[in-house]
Amino acid sequence: MLKQRVVTALILVALLAGALFILPAHYVPIAFGAVVACAGWEWARLMCLGSGAGYMFAVALLLACWQILVGIPESIPVILTISAIFWLLVAPLWFRQRWKLAGNDAFGYGIGLLVIVPLWLAMVVLFRGSPWLLLATMAIVWVADISAYFAGRRFGRHKLAVSISPGKTWEGVVGAVLGVLIYGTVVIYVSPLKTHWPFSLATSLLIFILLTAVSVAGDLFESLLKRQADIKDSSQLLPGHGGVLDRVDSLTSALPLAALIFGYATP
């Protein structure tokens, strides 16, 4: 299993690097569309629907993304703002109320649109700012996940949300924050972005903490939906890793907020 996970991870890293730094820029949003299509197909599983509904929803998502980008690009910051409001205000209420995606209804599809479309738009916005900006922002989530995993295994005692994701602890969250703060400091002072970074150190660290907190919400949200749908993984598309949604769950919440801050709210 470990070998399978490592091989899949290396392939994913190679595909991402190729899309960001080798593929012509005008084809990159199309490459990002593969994430949207797979996530849309998997979303149908969270709604307890079959593959047919998943294929149709995947196509609908692709059409929505493209129409927004080409037809009404001025709506992108509005959509990113709605996404941020959802993750900052609605998601905590969702955890409390334990709302469910029930079958083939407009509510479930609407939430899918709200979760997946802003992810694609955020990837495009951040990439157009700089491929390094997108990569560095995605790495915030990766560093948070890795730091939380090791801190939770070593120090975990107090459960974060035992009924949603029993393995997550508050100690893991603290580890994630510390890991991201160290990573963020390195990004500001060492990375290729340092000469163009528009924020002070104090402001940057506050942004990194906020993005870490929001990424945890995205992770918990998908965990709750999987638990309610009684499935372990969103699919088996990625050997050793589960599905695409399993790999981008934290990104669905963190990247739209990051794109709103770095793409539209820079000083």
N, C-alpha and C positions, 0 to 999 in steps of 0.2 A: 504493500500500500504506500509506504514512504517513497519508494522508487517511482511509483506511478505519479504521485503528487509532485515530486521534483521534476520529472520529465514534462508533465503538463504545465507546471509553472514556468519552466524554461521556454517552452514553446509560446506561451502567452506573452512573456516578456519580449521575446524576439518579434512577435507579431506587433506588439505595441510600439517597440522601437522602430520597426520598419514603417509603420503607419505615420509616426510622428516625424521621422527624420529622413526617410527615403521616398515615400510616396509623394507625388506632386500634391501641393496644398489643396487644389480644388477637388481632389478625390478623397481627401481625408474625411469629410463629413459622411461620405458614402461608406467608408470603412467603419466609421462609428455606428452606422446604421445596422451593422451586423449585431452589435450589442443590443440595439433596440428590438430587432426582430426576434432574437433569442429570448430576451427578457419578456417580450409580449407573449410569445408562445408559452413560456413558463408561467406567466401570470394566470393563464386559464386554469392551470393546475391548482393554484391557490384559491380559485373560485370554484374548484371541484368540477371543472368542465373537461371535455375531451379535447383531443388534438385538433379536431376540425375548428372548434372555436378559437383555439390558440393560433392557428394559421391565419384566420380572418383578423384576429385582433392584432397580430404582428403586422399585417399589411396596413391596417387602419392606422397603427402607430407611425409607420414609415411615411404614409401619406400626410399625416398631421404634422410630423416634423418638417418634412420638405415644404409643405404649404406655408408654415410659419416662417421658415428661414427665407424663402423666396418671395412669398406674397405679402407677408405682414411682419417684416423684421423689426419694425418699431414696437411690436408687442412683446419682444423677447424680455426686456427688463421687467415688464409687468408680470409675465409668466414666472420669471425667476423670483419675483417678490411674493407672488402667491405661494410658490413652493416653499419659500423661507417661512412664511406665516404658518403653513401647514405643519412643518417640522418643529417649529418653535412653540406653537400654541395648540394646534389640533392634535398632534401625535401624543403629547403627554395625556390629554383628555381621552384619547383612544385607548391608551394603556389602562387607564383607570376604569373606563366603561366596558372594555373588552368587546368593542364592536366587531362584527364579522362581515366577511365577504360572502354573501349568500347567493349562490347559483348564478343563473344567466340574467343579470339585471343591470340597469344603467348605473347604479351606484358603484358596483364592483368595477365596471369598465372605466367609470369616471375617475376612481381612485387610481386605477392603473395608468391612465393618462397623466394624472397629476404626479405620479411617482416617476414614470419612465421618460416622458417627453422632456421635462426640465433637465434630466440627466444628460440627454443628448445635446440640448441647447447649451448647457454649461460646458460640455466638452468642446463644442465648436467655438464658443466665446473665448474660453481660456486658450485654446490652440491658436486662435487668430491673434491673441495677445502675444503668445510665444509658445512653441512646443515645450520649452523648458518650464514655463509657467504652469502648463497643464500637468506635466510630469511631476513637478515639485508639489503641486496641490494634491494630486493623487497619492503621492508619497506620504502626505500628512496622515491620511487614513491608514495606509499600510504600516507606518511606524506606530500609530495608535493601536492597531490590532495586535501587532507583534509584542509591543511593550505590555499591553493588557494581558496577553496570554501568559507571558513569563512571570509578570508580577502576580497575576492571579494564582498561578501554580505554586509560586514560592511563598506568597504571603496571604493568599486568599482565605478569609475567614467569614466575612460578612456578605451575604448574598445581595446582589443588586436587584434582581427581579426573578425570584425563584420559580414563580408560576409561568414565566415566559421563557427564560433561558437559565436553567439551574446552574450552569457552569460559570456564569458571570458574577464577579464580586466587585465591591466598592474598592478593594485594594487594587484590582485590575484597572479600574477607572483612574485611580491615582497614578498607577504606573504608566497608563496611556498618556495622561497629561504631562507627566515628567518627561517621558520619551519624546513627545511632540515639542515641548519647550526646548529641549536640547537640540533636536533636529532643526527647529525653526531658527534658533540662534546661528547654527551652522549655515543654513540657507541664506540668511541675511548677510553674513560676513564672508562667506567662502564661495558660494555657488555663482554660476554665470549670471544670476539675476541681481547680484548685489549692486551693480552700477545703476540699475533702473528701479530699485525697490523704493516705493513712494512713502512708506510708513516708517515712523520712529520705532525703536526697539520695543518700547512699552506698548504701543498700539499694536504692533505685530504680534507680541506674545498674547495679548488679549484676544486677537483674532484667532490665533492658533488654538487657544483654549476653547473658544466658542465653536470652532469647526470640529474639535475633538468631541465636545459634548453632543453636537448635532449628529456626528457620525455614529455615536453610540445609539442614538434614537433610531437611525436607519437600520442598524443591526437588529435591535430589539423588535422593530416593527415587522421585519420579515420573519423573524423567529416566531413571533406571535401568530402571524398568518399561517405559517407552516404547521404550527402546533394545532391551530383550529382546523386546518385541512387534513390533519393527521398524516403528514408526510415528513420524512426526514430531510430531504433535499428538494430544491425546486425542480431539478431534473438530474439526469446523469450525462449531460452533454460534455462535461469536463471531467475526464477520468481522475478519480482520486480527490476531486474538489466539489463534486455535486453539479450544480447548475450555474448559469451565468448570474442569475439573481443572487445566488449564494456568495458570489465573488464581488458583486457591485452593490450589495445592500447598503453598506455604509456610504458609498459614493453617491447613491441616489439622494441622500439628505445633505451631504457635505458639499458636493460640487456645485449645486445651484446657488447656495449661499456664498460660496467662494467666488463664483463667477459674478454675482451681484456686487460683491465687495471689490474684487480686483478688476472687473471689467467696466463697472459703471459708477463706482463710488470712490474711485481713487482721488486723493487730494490734488 
